[in-house]
Amino acid sequence: MSTFGLIALVVAFAGVAVSVVCLLAGQILRKMGKQGAASTASWGGCVASILTAAALTVCCGILVYCFMTGDMSIEYVLMEHSDADGILGVLYRFSGLWAGREGSLLFWAWLISIFNAVVAMRAMKKLEPLDCMALFVSDLVLTAFVAVCLFSESNMPFTATGAPYIDAEGNLTPMASALGMSPLLEHWAQAIHPPTLFIGYAGLTIPFAYAIAALIVNDPSSKWVERATRYAMFSWLFLGIGIGLGAIWAYVVLGWGGYWAWDPVENASLLSWMVALALVHSFTVYRQRGAFKRWSIMCAALAFAFVVVGTFITRSGIVQSVHAFAGDPVSLTLFGGLIAVAVLVGVAGLLIRWKSFKSDDTIESMASKSAAYYFNNVIMIVFTLVLAYLTVASALPSFLPFGGQALSAGTYDAIARPLGIVYCLIIAVCPLLAWNKTDRGEFLRLAKVPAICAAVLFVALMAYFVTTLYPAYDAIIQAGAAEGASQAAIAAADDLLAQGPVWYYNGLAVVGFAVASVLFFNTLFMIARAASKRGKATGKNPVVAFFGMLGANSAKYGGYIAHFAMSIILVGLIGSSMYVTEKTGYIAFDEENDTAESFVIQNYELRYTSNSVETMANGDDVIYQVEFDVFDTEDGSFVGHVSPSVQLVSSTQQTKLNASVISLPTEDLFVVYRGVNQAGDLSMDVRVNPLVSFAWVGFGLLMAGTAIALFGRRREHRDVDNA
């Protein structure tokens, strides 16, 4: 099978090379006035691009076939196969395609080829220079990916399995039996998480390609933006879904007790997501106002560059991460080069076409939508640049700021929290503003009722803060300062205090709750007013009018739903990242009598009930599980049952922690079992995560709003000041 895969990869490289040559020739011939020859060459380039996608489909199909049938003739399949059974076992075997470095690079190349094929089919209809040059640029990117897969031994996915994994008779050796997918990757969310990210990464190639194409053909109209907008939104949506699935995986499997730890690979996905968000908003201004022309070009280049930056971080080996790939010098060179080329091409193209892409970006008033869009774009880009720098800081020379230092999560939080709150404040008031200058009376009229409702919600949130969140924070501080405090208690208190004085840390939470309240009701009332207005105009009730409104102008109102979701996410982030209570320790276990001490955290008491040891069907994985009933210490009521476990792969001695979670309306009880010590005591890590469900619900709603905006109808003619 390795031979067939290699042949298909050679065909793919030949196809994309032919496509690049033909499309370039078409543009040159077009400039020479030879329109017939130009059309023929461009059409041939489009056909070659489609054939490339077909060849790469065959490549991926061969790997999937080998994974699903257990064919170990390809070394990559041997390295990344899963022995899990059942329906999830099928999913894990399929996910082997992108589980390792070689397969994920091929999968990424295939996705780019699919996007290119879509562009090619559009271009073949009219053979417009803009579409042809966009395909040319994107095919150049694809050429680099396919070349690395084909010519780099360390990234070749079709290397035949040989010694020491196969003996003279052609049978797998005992050494081969120890290979396979890491148990940490065997989770449904993690199996789906990488391909959704890769879809987003591949999709952002197209806005970049159209931006450079607009520079090549010197077309400053909004045509390239109209072509690229849905690709940008589609990519942002899938990047968001991927980040969300990764958060679920981290929350349940890694035993972090949280969904985000500012891990370098986590940061890598966030970089492109944030720049893509800035890109989508800059496109809105470009389409509706004819402004931000130069900025949109640069933002498209930066979005692609940060996709590559993220991949560079993941694959270069320059930073340590729980889910980074092994270091690869070829990847280091390839992705470093792509970063430089993307930025340089964008800058150089803009300098050459500076006059052509001139636009009136003057901001008449700070109280305007133009100013709001501008500042939110600045916040996103600045934070992205800072985040990228801090992520790679450990690999930088010590004479640079933070150089050579592995930064704690608190450092990132200290930067992200105030910027995030300011960002949410801007999107809270933005819908109430006019594009150029906002009439004060009209603004107050629109803001009056939402402000009153927001005040009520803020009071409710503050009641929860005073009764639950701040006492939890204060308890951690006091525990760390108490005489005879444990090292863990002291470290927890010091970590909180390192993130700022008590007044600042808690004041930031209070301000965040206030902003969330304003964002919640401002957005809700904008939706309600629009639905009411449409209902009166059509004679329908507001609910029916709302769905009709979504159908008539989904881009606008899907965006409102996304902003509404941000208010819920903000509340969830404040509680689940700033006021977590964690307790770790050992509880005495009597194996003979099968009894153990209780474990108490806040008002929860975990009472031991039983334990079990189970060998899984594959004969290699062993599950060590403990069972606890959870009771409320205040009233003695039964809360729920938890059964955390440790999964051990006997052949490799790898372990996977399977957390057990009780989800309540306002908080999660998160329980991790880490095994036993030499004395036979049970090692426990238990957390109370306030408001974490708000983050999950809000993120789901954010993705739903984005999907509505992406896949629904767009109103062709808009009232600018009301859009």
C-alpha positions in Angstrom: 0.0 0.0 0.0 2.9 2.3 0.6 3.8 2.2 -3.1 0.3 3.2 -4.2 0.3 6.1 -1.6 3.7 7.3 -2.9 2.4 7.2 -6.5 -0.7 9.2 -5.6 1.5 11.8 -3.7 3.8 12.1 -6.8 0.7 12.7 -9.0 -0.5 15.4 -6.5 2.8 17.2 -6.6 2.8 17.1 -10.4 -0.8 18.3 -10.6 -0.2 21.3 -8.3 3.0 22.2 -10.1 1.3 22.2 -13.4 -1.6 24.3 -12.0 0.8 26.9 -10.7 2.6 27.2 -14.1 -0.6 27.3 -16.1 -2.2 30.0 -13.9 0.9 32.1 -14.0 1.1 31.7 -17.7 -2.5 32.7 -18.0 -1.9 35.9 -16.2 1.1 36.8 -18.3 -0.7 36.0 -21.5 -3.6 38.1 -20.3 -1.3 41.1 -19.7 0.1 40.6 -23.3 -3.5 40.8 -24.6 -3.7 37.2 -25.7 -7.0 36.5 -24.2 -7.8 33.2 -25.9 -4.5 31.7 -24.9 -4.8 33.1 -21.4 -8.2 31.5 -20.9 -6.9 28.2 -22.1 -3.9 28.2 -19.8 -6.0 29.4 -16.8 -8.6 26.7 -17.5 -5.9 24.1 -17.6 -4.6 25.4 -14.3 -8.0 25.0 -12.7 -8.4 21.4 -14.1 -4.9 20.5 -12.7 -5.9 21.9 -9.3 -9.0 19.7 -9.2 -6.9 16.7 -10.2 -4.5 17.5 -7.4 -7.4 17.4 -4.9 -8.4 14.0 -6.3 -4.9 12.6 -6.0 -4.6 13.8 -2.4 -8.0 12.3 -1.7 -6.6 9.0 -2.8 -3.6 9.5 -0.5 -5.8 10.0 2.5 -8.1 7.2 1.5 -5.1 4.7 1.4 -4.2 5.7 5.0 -7.8 5.4 6.2 -8.1 2.0 4.6 -5.0 0.8 6.3 -6.1 2.1 9.7 -9.6 0.6 9.4 -8.3 -2.9 8.2 -5.3 -3.1 10.5 -2.8 -3.1 7.6 0.5 -2.3 9.2 2.6 -2.3 6.0 2.9 1.5 6.4 5.0 2.6 9.3 2.8 5.6 10.1 -0.2 3.3 10.5 1.8 1.1 12.9 2.8 4.2 14.9 -0.7 5.7 15.2 -3.2 2.8 15.2 -5.7 2.3 17.9 -6.7 -1.1 19.4 -9.9 0.3 21.0 -13.1 -1.5 20.2 -16.7 -0.5 19.7 -18.0 2.5 17.9 -15.5 4.8 19.5 -12.8 2.3 18.4 -13.9 2.9 14.8 -13.6 6.7 15.4 -10.2 6.4 16.9 -8.9 4.2 14.0 -10.2 6.8 11.5 -8.6 9.6 13.5 -5.2 8.0 13.1 -5.1 9.9 9.8 -4.3 13.1 11.7 -3.0 11.8 15.0 0.7 12.0 14.0 2.9 14.6 12.4 3.1 12.9 8.9 -0.6 12.2 8.6 -1.7 15.6 9.9 0.5 17.4 7.4 -1.0 15.3 4.6 -4.5 15.8 5.9 -3.9 19.6 6.0 -2.6 19.5 2.4 -5.7 17.6 1.4 -8.0 20.2 3.0 -6.2 23.0 1.2 -6.6 21.1 -2.0 -10.4 20.8 -1.4 -10.7 24.5 -0.8 -8.6 25.1 -4.0 -10.9 22.8 -6.0 -13.9 24.9 -4.9 -12.1 28.1 -6.0 -11.1 26.4 -9.2 -14.7 25.4 -10.1 -15.8 28.9 -9.5 -12.9 30.3 -11.6 -13.7 28.0 -14.5 -17.1 29.6 -15.0 -15.8 33.0 -16.0 -12.0 32.8 -15.7 -11.8 36.2 -14.0 -8.3 37.3 -13.2 -9.1 37.7 -9.5 -10.2 34.1 -9.0 -7.4 32.7 -11.1 -4.7 34.6 -9.2 -6.3 33.6 -5.9 -6.1 30.0 -7.0 -2.5 30.6 -8.1 -1.5 31.9 -4.7 -3.3 29.2 -2.8 -1.7 26.5 -5.1 1.7 27.9 -4.3 1.0 27.3 -0.6 -0.2 23.8 -1.4 2.9 23.1 -3.4 5.0 23.7 -0.3 2.9 21.3 1.8 2.9 18.5 -0.8 6.7 19.0 -1.4 7.4 18.5 2.3 5.3 15.4 2.4 7.0 14.0 -0.7 10.6 15.0 -0.3 11.1 15.1 3.5 11.8 11.7 5.0 10.6 12.7 8.4 7.3 13.9 7.0 6.7 11.1 4.5 3.4 9.3 5.4 4.0 6.3 3.2 7.2 4.9 4.5 7.0 1.1 4.4 7.3 -0.7 7.7 10.7 -2.3 8.1 13.2 -3.4 10.7 13.0 -3.4 13.7 9.3 -3.7 13.5 9.1 -6.6 11.0 11.2 -9.8 11.3 12.6 -11.9 8.4 9.3 -13.7 7.9 7.4 -10.5 7.6 5.7 -10.7 11.0 5.4 -7.8 13.5 8.0 -8.0 16.2 7.3 -7.6 20.0 8.7 -4.1 19.6 5.9 -3.2 17.2 3.3 -4.4 19.6 4.2 -1.6 22.0 3.4 1.0 19.4 0.1 2.8 18.8 -2.0 5.8 19.5 -1.4 7.5 22.9 -4.3 6.7 25.3 -4.5 10.5 25.9 -5.8 10.9 22.4 -8.5 8.2 22.8 -11.4 10.5 23.6 -14.3 11.5 21.3 -13.6 15.2 21.6 -9.9 14.9 20.9 -10.7 12.6 17.9 -12.8 15.4 16.4 -10.8 18.4 17.7 -7.8 18.3 15.3 -9.7 18.0 12.0 -12.0 20.9 12.9 -8.9 23.0 13.6 -7.2 21.9 10.4 -10.4 22.9 8.4 -10.1 26.3 9.9 -6.4 26.5 9.2 -6.8 25.4 5.6 -9.8 27.8 5.1 -7.8 30.9 6.1 -5.5 30.2 3.1 -8.3 31.4 0.8 -8.8 35.0 2.2 -5.0 35.4 2.1 -5.0 34.2 -1.5 -7.7 36.6 -2.5 -6.0 39.5 -0.7 -2.8 38.9 -2.6 -4.7 38.3 -5.8 -6.4 41.7 -5.4 -3.0 43.3 -5.1 -1.7 41.4 -8.2 -4.6 42.4 -10.4 -4.9 45.8 -8.8 -8.6 45.6 -7.9 -9.4 47.7 -4.8 -13.1 47.0 -5.1 -15.0 44.9 -2.5 -15.1 42.0 -4.9 -12.2 40.1 -3.3 -13.8 40.7 0.2 -17.1 39.4 -1.0 -15.3 36.3 -2.3 -13.3 35.8 0.9 -15.8 36.6 3.6 -17.6 33.3 3.8 -14.3 31.5 3.8 -13.1 33.6 6.7 -16.3 33.1 8.6 -16.3 29.4 7.8 -12.7 29.1 9.1 -13.4 31.1 12.2 -16.4 28.9 13.0 -14.4 25.7 12.6 -11.5 27.0 14.6 -13.9 27.9 17.4 -15.5 24.4 17.3 -12.0 22.9 17.4 -11.0 25.0 20.4 -14.2 24.1 22.2 -13.7 20.4 21.6 -10.1 20.7 22.7 -11.3 22.4 25.9 -13.7 19.6 26.6 -10.9 17.0 26.1 -8.6 18.9 28.4 -11.2 19.3 31.0 -12.1 15.6 31.2 -9.0 13.7 30.2 -5.9 15.7 31.1 -6.9 16.2 34.7 -6.2 19.9 34.6 -9.4 20.7 36.4 -10.0 23.4 33.8 -10.5 23.8 30.1 -7.6 26.2 29.4 -4.1 26.2 30.7 -2.3 28.6 28.2 -0.4 25.6 26.9 1.7 26.6 23.9 -0.3 24.4 21.5 -3.6 25.8 23.0 -2.2 29.3 22.3 -1.3 28.3 18.8 -4.9 27.7 17.9 -6.1 30.8 19.7 -3.7 33.0 17.7 -5.3 32.4 14.3 -8.8 32.4 15.8 -8.3 35.9 17.2 -6.8 37.3 14.0 -9.6 35.7 12.0 -12.1 37.4 14.2 -10.4 40.8 13.5 -10.4 39.9 9.8 -14.2 39.1 9.8 -15.0 42.5 11.4 -12.6 44.4 9.1 -14.4 42.8 6.1 -17.7 44.2 7.4 -16.3 47.7 7.3 -14.7 47.1 3.9 -18.1 45.9 2.4 -20.3 48.4 4.0 -18.2 51.6 4.2 -15.4 51.0 1.7 -12.9 51.6 4.5 -10.2 49.6 6.1 -8.9 48.5 2.6 -5.3 48.4 3.4 -5.9 47.0 6.9 -8.1 44.2 5.5 -5.3 43.2 3.1 -2.8 43.1 5.9 -5.2 41.4 8.3 -5.7 38.6 5.7 -2.0 38.2 5.5 -1.6 38.2 9.2 -4.4 35.6 9.6 -2.6 33.2 7.4 0.8 34.0 9.0 -0.6 33.3 12.4 -2.0 30.0 11.2 1.6 29.1 10.2 2.9 30.5 13.5 0.7 28.2 15.4 1.8 25.3 13.3 5.4 26.3 13.7 5.0 26.3 17.5 3.3 22.9 17.4 5.8 21.2 15.1 9.2 22.9 15.5 9.9 21.5 18.9 11.0 25.0 20.2 8.5 24.9 23.1 7.4 22.0 25.3 3.7 21.0 25.3 1.6 18.0 26.4 0.3 17.7 22.8 3.0 19.1 20.5 4.5 17.0 17.8 8.1 15.9 18.0 10.6 18.5 16.7 11.3 18.4 13.0 14.0 20.6 11.3 12.2 20.4 8.0 9.0 21.7 9.5 11.0 24.4 11.2 12.3 25.6 7.9 9.1 25.3 6.0 6.8 27.0 8.4 9.3 29.7 9.3 9.7 30.5 5.6 5.9 30.6 5.1 5.5 33.1 8.0 8.2 35.4 6.5 6.8 35.1 3.0 3.2 35.8 4.0 4.0 38.9 5.9 6.6 40.2 3.4 4.3 39.6 0.4 1.4 41.4 2.2 3.6 44.4 3.1 5.4 44.6 -0.3 2.1 44.3 -2.2 0.5 47.1 -0.1 3.5 49.4 -0.7 3.3 48.8 -4.5 -0.5 49.3 -4.5 -0.6 51.9 -1.8 -2.4 54.5 -3.8 -4.9 52.1 -5.4 -6.1 50.8 -2.0 -6.5 54.2 -0.4 -9.7 54.6 1.6 -11.2 57.1 3.9 -10.4 55.7 7.4 -11.0 58.9 9.2 -12.8 58.5 12.5 -15.1 61.5 13.0 -16.0 60.6 16.5 -14.9 58.2 19.2 -18.6 57.5 19.8 -19.1 55.7 16.4 -19.2 52.3 15.0 -16.1 53.1 12.9 -14.1 53.8 16.1 -15.5 50.7 17.8 -14.5 48.4 14.9 -11.1 50.1 14.8 -10.3 49.6 18.5 -11.6 46.1 18.6 -9.3 45.2 15.7 -6.4 46.8 17.5 -7.1 44.9 20.7 -7.3 41.6 18.9 -4.0 42.1 16.9 -2.1 43.6 19.9 -3.1 40.7 22.1 -2.3 38.2 19.4 1.2 39.6 19.0 1.8 39.7 22.7 0.4 36.1 23.1 2.7 34.8 20.3 5.7 36.5 21.9 5.0 35.1 25.4 4.3 31.6 24.0 7.8 31.4 22.4 9.5 33.4 25.1 11.1 30.3 26.7 13.0 29.7 23.4 14.3 33.3 23.1 17.6 34.7 24.4 17.7 35.7 28.0 18.5 39.3 27.2 15.0 39.8 25.7 12.0 40.5 28.0 10.8 37.2 29.5 13.5 35.5 27.3 14.3 31.9 28.5 11.4 31.9 31.0 8.5 29.5 31.1 5.7 31.8 32.0 2.8 30.8 34.3 -0.8 30.9 33.4 -1.2 33.8 35.7 1.0 36.0 33.4 -1.3 35.3 30.5 -4.4 35.9 32.6 -3.1 39.2 33.8 -3.0 40.4 30.2 -6.0 38.6 28.8 -8.6 39.6 31.4 -8.6 43.4 31.2 -8.3 43.3 27.4 -11.2 40.8 27.2 -13.4 43.0 29.3 -12.6 46.1 27.3 -13.3 44.2 24.1 -16.7 43.0 25.4 -17.5 46.6 26.5 -16.9 47.8 23.0 -19.1 45.2 21.4 -21.8 45.9 24.0 -22.2 49.5 23.0 -21.3 49.2 19.3 -24.9 48.3 18.0 -26.2 51.5 19.6 -23.7 53.7 17.7 -24.0 55.3 14.3 -21.2 54.8 11.8 -19.9 58.4 11.7 -21.2 60.3 14.7 -23.7 59.1 17.3 -26.6 61.4 18.3 -26.4 61.5 22.1 -30.2 61.7 22.5 -30.8 58.7 20.3 -28.1 56.7 22.1 -29.6 57.4 25.5 -33.1 56.5 24.2 -31.8 53.1 23.0 -29.7 52.5 26.1 -32.1 53.5 28.8 -34.2 50.4 29.2 -31.4 47.9 28.6 -29.3 49.8 31.2 -32.0 49.4 33.9 -32.3 45.7 33.2 -28.6 45.3 33.2 -28.5 47.0 36.6 -30.9 44.4 38.0 -28.8 41.5 36.5 -25.6 43.1 37.9 -27.1 43.2 41.4 -28.0 39.5 41.1 -24.4 38.7 39.9 -23.0 40.7 42.8 -25.1 38.9 45.3 -23.5 35.6 44.0 -20.1 37.2 44.1 -20.5 38.4 47.7 -22.0 35.1 49.0 -20.0 32.6 47.0 -17.1 33.8 44.9 -15.3 36.2 47.2 -15.6 33.9 50.2 -13.9 31.2 48.1 -11.1 33.6 47.1 -10.7 34.8 50.7 -10.6 31.2 52.0 -7.6 30.4 49.8 -5.7 33.6 50.9 -6.4 32.9 54.5 -5.4 29.2 54.2 -2.1 30.2 52.7 -1.4 32.7 55.5 -2.4 30.4 58.4 0.2 29.1 60.8 1.4 25.6 59.8 -0.1 25.9 56.3 0.8 23.2 53.8 3.1 24.0 50.9 0.1 23.5 48.5 -2.0 26.0 50.4 0.8 28.6 50.5 1.5 28.1 46.7 -2.2 28.5 45.9 -2.4 31.8 47.9 0.8 33.1 46.4 -0.4 32.3 42.9 -3.6 34.4 43.5 -1.7 37.3 45.0 0.8 37.3 42.2 -2.0 38.1 39.8 -2.7 41.4 41.5 -3.7 43.0 44.7 -6.9 41.9 46.3 -8.7 45.1 45.3 -7.6 44.8 41.7 -8.3 41.1 41.2 -11.8 41.3 42.6 -12.5 44.7 41.2 -11.7 43.3 37.7 -14.3 40.6 38.3 -16.9 43.2 39.4 -16.2 45.3 36.3 -16.4 42.1 34.2 -19.9 41.3 35.6 -21.0 44.8 34.9 -19.9 44.7 31.3 -21.5 41.2 30.9 -24.8 42.6 32.2 -24.7 45.5 29.8 -23.7 43.3 26.8 -26.4 40.8 27.7 -29.3 43.3 27.7 -28.1 45.7 25.0 -27.9 42.8 22.6 -31.1 41.2 23.7 -33.0 44.4 23.3 -31.5 45.0 19.8 -32.8 41.6 18.8 -36.2 42.2 20.5 -36.7 45.6 18.9 -35.9 44.3 15.5 -38.3 41.4 15.9 -41.0 43.7 17.2 -40.6 46.1 14.3 -40.7 43.2 11.8 -43.7 41.8 13.6 -45.7 45.0 13.3 -44.7 45.4 9.6 -45.7 41.8 8.7 -48.6 41.3 11.1 -46.9 38.4 12.8 -46.1 37.7 16.4 -42.5 38.6 17.6 -41.3 34.9 17.8 -42.3 34.2 14.2 -40.9 37.6 13.2 -37.6 36.7 14.8 -37.1 33.6 12.7 -38.2 35.5 9.6 -35.7 38.1 10.5 -32.9 35.5 10.7 -33.9 34.3 7.3 -34.0 37.8 5.8 -30.7 39.0 7.1 -28.9 36.2 8.9 -25.5 37.9 8.8 -26.6 40.8 11.0 -28.7 38.9 13.5 -26.5 35.9 13.6 -23.9 38.4 14.7 -26.2 39.7 17.4 -26.6 36.1 18.7 -22.9 35.7 18.8 -22.5 38.9 20.8 -25.3 37.8 23.1 -23.3 34.6 23.7 -20.2 36.6 24.6 -22.0 38.0 27.6 -22.7 34.5 28.9 -19.1 33.4 28.2 -17.7 36.3 30.1 -19.6 35.4 33.2 -18.5 31.8 32.9 -14.8 32.8 32.3 -14.8 35.1 35.4 -16.1 32.4 37.7 -14.3 29.3 36.3 -10.9 30.9 35.9 -10.7 33.3 38.8 -12.5 31.6 41.7 -11.7 28.0 41.5 -11.2 26.1 44.8 -8.7 23.2 44.5 -7.8 20.7 47.2 -5.2 17.9 46.7 -4.1 15.3 49.1 -4.1 11.7 50.2 -6.9 9.9 52.0 -6.2 6.8 54.1 -7.4 3.6 52.5 -7.9 0.3 54.3 -7.7 -2.3 51.5 -8.5 -5.3 53.7 -11.8 -3.8 54.9 -12.4 -1.7 51.7 -12.9 1.5 53.6 -11.4 5.0 53.2 -11.6 8.4 54.9 -13.9 11.0 53.6 -12.6 13.9 51.5 -14.1 17.4 52.2 -13.9 20.5 50.0 -16.1 23.6 50.6 -19.5 22.2 51.4 -19.0 18.9 49.6 -18.1 15.6 51.4 -16.9 12.7 49.3 -17.6 9.4 51.0 -15.8 6.3 49.7 -18.1 3.4 48.5 -15.9 1.0 46.5 -13.1 0.5 44.0 -12.5 -1.8 41.0 -9.8 -3.0 38.6 -10.9 -3.9 35.1 -8.9 -5.2 32.2 -10.3 -3.8 28.9 -11.1 -6.0 25.9 -7.8 -5.3 24.2 -6.0 -7.1 27.1 -3.5 -4.2 27.5 -5.4 -1.4 29.1 -6.3 -1.6 32.8 -8.8 0.7 34.5 -8.3 1.5 38.2 -11.5 3.2 39.4 -12.7 4.5 42.8 -16.3 5.4 43.7 -17.6 8.1 46.0 -21.0 9.4 47.1 -21.1 13.1 47.4 -23.1 14.9 50.1 -23.8 18.5 51.1 -22.2 19.2 54.5 -24.6 22.0 55.2 -27.9 20.0 55.1 -26.7 16.4 54.6 -28.4 16.0 51.3 -27.2 13.7 48.6 -25.5 15.6 45.7 -24.4 12.8 43.4 -22.0 10.0 42.6 -18.5 10.3 41.2 -16.3 7.5 39.7 -12.9 8.9 38.6 -10.4 6.5 37.2 -6.8 6.0 36.0 -6.3 4.1 32.8 -2.9 2.3 32.5 -1.5 0.9 29.2 0.5 -2.0 30.4 2.7 -2.3 27.3 3.9 1.3 27.4 3.2 2.2 31.0 1.3 5.3 29.8 -1.5 6.6 32.0 -4.7 8.6 31.3 -6.7 10.3 34.0 -10.5 10.1 33.5 -12.1 12.8 35.6 -15.6 12.5 37.0 -17.7 15.6 37.1 -21.0 16.6 38.9 -22.4 19.5 37.0 -24.7 21.8 39.0 -26.4 25.0 37.8 -23.8 27.3 39.2 -20.7 25.1 39.6 -19.0 21.8 38.8 -17.5 19.4 41.3 -14.5 18.1 39.4 -12.9 14.9 40.8 -9.6 13.3 39.7 -8.1 10.1 41.1 -4.3 9.9 40.5 -3.6 6.4 42.0 -2.1 5.3 45.2 1.2 6.1 47.0 3.6 3.6 48.6 1.5 3.6 51.8 -1.6 2.6 49.8 -3.3 6.0 50.3 -5.6 7.3 47.5 -4.3 10.4 45.7 -7.1 12.9 45.1 -7.4 16.2 43.2 -10.7 17.8 43.6 -11.9 21.2 42.4 -15.0 23.4 42.6 -15.4 25.3 39.4 -17.9 28.1 39.7 -20.1 29.1 36.6 -18.2 26.8 34.2 -21.5 25.7 32.6 -22.0 29.3 31.5 -18.8 29.0 29.5 -19.9 25.8 27.8 -23.4 27.1 27.0 -22.2 30.5 25.9 -19.6 29.0 23.5 -22.2 26.7 22.0 -24.4 29.7 21.4 -21.5 31.6 19.9 -20.9 28.9 17.4 -24.6 28.7 16.6 -24.8 32.5 16.0 -21.7 32.3 13.7 -23.2 29.4 11.8 -26.5 31.3 11.2 -24.5 34.3 10.0 -22.4 32.1 7.7 -25.0 29.8 6.1 -28.0 32.1 6.1 -29.0 34.8 3.6 -27.4 38.2 3.4 -29.4 41.3 2.6 -28.0 42.8 -0.5 -28.9 46.4 0.2 -28.4 47.7 3.8 -29.2 50.9 5.5 -25.7 51.7 6.5 -26.5 53.5 9.8 -28.7 50.6 10.9 -26.7 47.7 9.7 
